[in-house]
Amino acid sequence: MRMIGVEEEMLLVDIRDGRAHSVQGQLVLRPALQPHGPHAVGGAVEGEFQQQQLETQTAPVRHLDELSQEVRHWRAQAAEHAKEVSCRVAAMGTPPLPVSSAPVQGDRYDWIRDRYQHIARQHLSCGLHVHVSIDSPEEGVAVLDRIRPWLSVLLALSANSPFWQGEDTGFASWRTQLMGRWPSSGPTDLFGSLAAYRDLVAAMVDTSVLLDEAMLYFDARLSQHYPTVEIRVADVCSRVEDTVLVAALSRALVETAASEWSAGRAAPEVSQTILRLATFQASRHGMSDTLLDPATGLPEPAWQVVDTLVDHVRPALEHYGDAERVTAALTVIREEGTGAARQLHAQERTGQFVDVVAQSVRETASQD
């Protein structure tokens, strides 16, 4: 059974005015020395690139109930850290209210800030990264080649960043547009083999445009530190069940892709250009309009494309016992909207961004 774990980037906010605050440096962040869950790797609460952020990491688990418990546990730990500096944590992709850049100090971050200038200074966004275990790096690259067309659907379902610096951006996921400024971000071409993947990574680092392999911001990549595929395309989700949904679909995609590779089925030859257009469409509309169908590249109603995804991975969902939970979580999003839709509704209801942030804080803590 493939194990899964997630990393969630979150904002540190003042609940009184809704603004993200530069207080990370005042916190004592302690990675877990022992795993919280029953498996070998522990979770953690750690710092991130900007002082207004924290990141949580769950231990790897086998079952969705365990993952839900892990996410809740580490969110609670993050909330306790935030209270040390009179803040709260909000799992939202971008800060709705204006905020000034406050990067963390250190040799690595100093290099990035000097190299990327305005891109680095303005980078404040929060993503959800899903790790799914693989049997070998060769299998991992085969998986990357076969999940490419489906990643924009995960983005659409997770879209949770419509506001930026006090403005409605018109996008369901403005985080995706911010990430697109980085030269190593987005969808990839087909690799074809582990050797080709490693050659490309080495060539990218050799350009000195990137500091190291950790700056590969592909929508999905091989993890540097774990035997996993790391799917990075999603916005961080306010609600725990949305996080669990994205993780479940990610694992099902990996399982399906690995089975296709084992059976000798070729990876779909979808161009990177079409994948970038699919990413744009998902970023722009989330689930409120059309998405590009992974098979045809043509626009179809968003929920029809989601249904196609579920059909594609259904054997894997049933194998893991996840089908019922995935169906239930999708039903909630159909009825109540994505995180972006809920943020927009909150802002329309009161006209106050502080209320948008307060709603996200409640959802993050599972209080709604």
Secondary structure, DSSP 8 states (H G I E B T S, - for coil): ---EEEEEEEEEE-TTT--B---GGGS-----SS-SSSSSS--EEEE-SBTTEEEEE---BSSHHHHHHHHHHHHHHHHHHHHTTT-EEE--SS-SS-----B--SHHHHHHHHHHTHHHHT----EEEEEEE-S-HHHHHHHHHHHGGGHHHHHHHH--B-EETTEE-S-SBHHHHHHTTSTTEE------SHHHHHHHHHHHHHTTSSSSGGG-EESEEE-SSSSEEEEEEEE--SSHHHHHHHHHHHHHHHHHHHHHHHTT-------HHHHHHHHHHHHHHTTSSEEE-TTT--EEEHHHHHHHHHHHHHHHHHHHT-HHHHHHHHHHHHHH--HHHHHHHHHHHHS-HHHHHHHHHHHHTT--
